[in-house]
Amino acid sequence: MRRFKEQPYSKDPMLPFVIINNGRKFFDRICFLNSNGFSHDQYSAFDWLIALGANNELKISNYNVFDSLKSFSDHTDDWTFGFLCYDVKNQIEKLTSSNIDNIKIDLVHFFQPVVLIICSDGKISLGLLTNSRQWNNHDEAWSILTDSSHAIHGGTNKANIKPRVAKSQYISNVKKIQDHIQRGDIYEMNYCVEFFDDKANIDPLFTYIKLNNLSPAPFSAFYRLDEKYLICSSPERFLKKTGNKIISQPIKGTIKRGNTPESDLFYRNKLFNDSKERSENVMIVDLVRNDLAKTAQKGSVKVEELFGIYAFAHVHHMISTITSHFDNDQHYIDVIEKTFPMGSMTGAPKIRAMEIIEDFESTRRSLYSGCIGYINPDKDFDFNVVIRSILYNNADSYVNFMVGGAITAGSEPEREYQECLLKAKAMIKALDSKNSCM
């Protein structure tokens, strides 16, 4: 059982980072979900959430994901936080993953936190478990976690980021993917490449703060699982359940921001009117509609918004919103299983696209292209798409991030390459890397 107590509200933007900095001295399970105050998300429920410590947890490396997750969630009458890696796909379809994986994080991890802090609508609530021995006094816990006398030490990260795939190979691969499209194997495929350093030394929290300042996003996240870290500035929602309503908001379509209001409007309009980007978006919208229909009440799937253009720190994105009403005869976890992995990160048709992804990518995606989020006591949930994200294996001094985009028959390989560099920009800066090229 969890008891909540309201705490003094503060608009100090550093408060959650102070809490995490103090919390990481005590806890090796941490999840921070941060909406960054984005006003365009009508479905946003919280300013931020912090979950610290695991009272109960589910870790999966190679056994049945969704039956285990159903059992864990059904028997946990509380908040749970966690992630699913992209390679969960292999348990949904007859697929494999054999590329290198130097992050080595679990396939799935969910945990019931010892400490939960919720900031929403000008209120901060601290929730503690009644059976916790050390963290059972709200005033004492709040005093420890908000003690600002402990500096967030970051210094200078040591990371020399380099590409796994050279530009020439990237362009060659795009052309080969287009051959598959010409043959009718697929209509579209999301092709991603890795940037990495195998001798990195970074402070994950300090890096997250830098990335969040450079590229604030509505589905930003920081996650710690032992010595593995996710540093995430995702702009994309994968799936949200609120009551019996399901919301999916795939991103497909990206263009840079302008330096003046006039040029910014020019790029915004250019993206909206780009036939190639609209075609990509429609294909993914159709894929999501089909996925949602598998667990929806008959006739309830609809497109609430098509080709919405939204501004972020460095780019405009084209975002569509698809909703459905959940068929209550099914399990709420079935919605995740029937839509995972998200169509915006695979392509269409989905299964064949994932098979070809494995042929052309050099790195196992791991948590990239997966999702991270929460399930609340009412069994509502909200999960992002893990993109614009840095993964760090502190034990092995290995850091990486992946970027990519949708390849279609109309894609220009050079333009796709430049889009990858645009998406990589903030992460390279956050890592203080001297290397700025692919």
Secondary structure by P-SEA (a helix, b strand, c coil): cbbbbbcccccccaaaaaaaaaaaacccbbbbbbcccccccccccccbbbbccccccccccccccaaaaaaaaaaccccccccccccccccccccccccccccccccbbbbbccbbbbbcccbbbbbbbccccccccaaaaaaaaaccccccccccccccccccccaaaaaaaaaaaaaaaaaccccccbbbbbbbcccccccaaaaaaaaaaaccccccbbbbcccbbbbcccccccccccccbbbbbbbcbbbbbbccaaaaaaaaaaaaacaaaaaaaaaaaaaaaaaaacccccccccccccbbbbbcccbbbbbbbbbbbbccccccaaaaaaccccccccccccaaaaaaaaacccccccccccccccccccccccccccccbbbbccccccccccbbbbbcccccaaaaaaaaaaaaaaaaaaaccccccc
